[in-house]
Amino acid sequence: MFNFSKQLNEIKSSIIGLVMLVATAIIGLIWISIALYSFLSTTLGPVWGPLSLGGLCLLPLLIFILSQALNKKDARSAEAIHTDTAIHSISKIIEVLSARSPFLASIAAIIAGFMATRFPSLLLIFTQIISAYAEDIKRREPRPDPDKN
């Protein structure tokens, strides 16, 4: 039998544990920052101590900005290739399905847009499936009989 109160107590205890862990980390960071501020203020003075602490806090941000500036060329080219592939795939889906049904084409384009942002490797497979579906539908359509005219 399913014991709902036991499950609720387990969820409640895990949430309380997570909140306590986060609170402990925040309190620890506050104590470390107060200790660093006090140490730097006494050793470097009341002006240069807080300035050096601010610079120390901004150091990881500066390292990240420099690394992004150095790798900007490679990231842009890979991002441009991904964007071009996604645009080509979505336009092919719309082109193939628009003759069949505009509603179906718009739904497939929305799904393809979601796949382009979340699962880019599956977008080409989805495009191939939609193209094969459209070709199959075209093949199954009855052709007009020239003898009936």
C-alpha positions as CSV (number, residue, x, y, z in Angstrom):
1,M,0.0,0.0,0.0
2,F,1.2,3.5,-0.7
3,N,2.1,5.4,2.4
4,F,1.5,9.1,1.5
5,S,2.6,10.5,4.9
6,K,6.0,8.7,4.7
7,Q,6.6,10.0,1.2
8,L,5.7,13.5,2.3
9,N,8.0,13.3,5.3
10,E,10.9,12.1,3.1
11,I,10.3,15.0,0.6
12,K,10.1,17.5,3.5
13,S,13.3,16.2,5.1
14,S,15.2,16.4,1.8
15,I,14.0,20.0,1.2
16,I,15.0,21.0,4.7
17,G,18.4,19.4,4.2
18,L,18.9,21.3,0.9
19,V,17.9,24.6,2.5
20,M,20.2,24.1,5.4
21,L,23.1,23.2,3.0
22,V,22.5,26.4,1.0
23,A,22.2,28.5,4.2
24,T,25.5,27.1,5.6
25,A,27.3,27.9,2.3
26,I,26.0,31.5,2.3
27,I,26.9,32.0,6.0
28,G,30.4,30.6,5.3
29,L,30.9,32.9,2.3
30,I,29.8,35.9,4.4
31,W,32.3,35.0,7.1
32,I,35.1,34.5,4.6
33,S,34.3,37.8,2.9
34,I,34.3,39.6,6.3
35,A,37.6,38.0,7.2
36,L,39.2,39.0,3.9
37,Y,37.8,42.6,4.2
38,S,39.2,42.9,7.7
39,F,42.6,41.4,6.7
40,L,43.0,43.6,3.6
41,S,41.8,46.7,5.4
42,T,44.4,46.3,8.2
43,T,47.3,45.4,5.9
44,L,46.7,47.7,2.9
45,G,44.7,50.5,4.6
46,P,41.1,51.7,4.6
47,V,41.2,52.7,0.9
48,W,43.4,50.1,-0.9
49,G,42.1,47.2,1.1
50,P,38.5,47.3,-0.2
51,L,39.7,48.2,-3.7
52,S,42.0,45.2,-3.8
53,L,39.1,43.0,-2.5
54,G,36.9,44.3,-5.3
55,G,39.6,43.7,-7.9
56,L,40.0,40.2,-6.5
57,C,36.3,39.6,-6.9
58,L,36.4,40.9,-10.5
59,L,39.4,38.8,-11.4
60,P,37.4,35.7,-12.5
61,L,35.2,37.9,-14.6
62,L,38.2,39.5,-16.3
63,I,39.7,36.1,-17.1
64,F,36.4,34.9,-18.6
65,I,36.2,38.1,-20.8
66,L,39.8,37.7,-22.0
67,S,39.3,34.0,-22.8
68,Q,36.1,34.8,-24.7
69,A,37.8,37.6,-26.6
70,L,40.6,35.3,-27.7
71,N,38.3,32.5,-28.8
72,K,35.6,34.7,-30.4
73,K,36.6,33.8,-34.0
74,D,36.3,30.0,-33.5
75,A,33.0,30.3,-31.6
76,R,31.4,32.6,-34.2
77,S,32.3,30.3,-37.1
78,A,30.9,27.2,-35.3
79,E,27.8,29.2,-34.3
80,A,27.3,30.5,-37.8
81,I,27.5,27.0,-39.3
82,H,25.0,25.7,-36.8
83,T,22.6,28.6,-37.5
84,D,22.9,28.1,-41.3
85,T,22.2,24.4,-41.0
86,A,19.2,25.0,-38.7
87,I,17.8,27.7,-41.0
88,H,18.2,25.5,-44.1
89,S,16.6,22.5,-42.3
90,I,13.6,24.5,-41.1
91,S,13.1,26.2,-44.5
92,K,13.2,22.8,-46.2
93,I,10.6,21.5,-43.8
94,I,8.3,24.4,-44.5
95,E,8.8,24.1,-48.2
96,V,8.1,20.4,-48.3
97,L,4.9,20.5,-46.1
98,S,3.4,23.9,-47.2
99,A,1.9,22.3,-50.3
100,R,0.3,19.6,-48.2
101,S,-1.0,21.7,-45.3
102,P,0.0,25.1,-44.0
103,F,-1.0,24.1,-40.4
104,L,1.1,21.0,-40.6
105,A,4.0,23.0,-41.9
106,S,3.8,25.5,-39.1
107,I,3.6,22.8,-36.4
108,A,6.6,21.0,-37.9
109,A,8.5,24.3,-38.1
110,I,7.7,25.0,-34.4
111,I,9.0,21.5,-33.5
112,A,12.1,22.0,-35.6
113,G,12.8,25.3,-34.0
114,F,12.6,23.7,-30.6
115,M,14.8,20.9,-31.7
116,A,17.3,23.4,-33.2
117,T,17.7,25.1,-29.8
118,R,17.6,22.0,-27.6
119,F,18.7,19.0,-29.7
120,P,20.6,20.3,-32.7
121,S,22.0,16.9,-33.7
122,L,18.5,15.5,-34.0
123,L,17.3,18.4,-36.3
124,L,18.8,16.8,-39.5
125,I,17.2,13.5,-38.7
126,F,13.9,15.2,-38.2
127,T,14.3,17.0,-41.5
128,Q,15.0,13.8,-43.3
129,I,12.0,12.1,-41.8
130,I,9.7,14.9,-42.8
131,S,11.2,15.0,-46.4
132,A,10.7,11.2,-46.7
133,Y,7.1,11.6,-45.4
134,A,6.4,14.2,-48.0
135,E,7.9,12.2,-50.8
136,D,5.9,9.2,-49.7
137,I,2.7,11.2,-49.8
138,K,3.5,12.5,-53.3
139,R,4.0,9.0,-54.5
140,R,0.7,7.7,-53.1
141,E,-1.4,10.5,-54.6
142,P,-3.4,9.2,-57.6
143,R,-2.3,10.5,-60.9
144,P,-4.8,11.8,-63.4
145,D,-5.7,9.3,-66.1
146,P,-5.0,10.7,-69.5
147,D,-7.7,8.4,-71.1
148,K,-10.6,10.1,-69.2
149,N,-10.2,13.4,-71.0
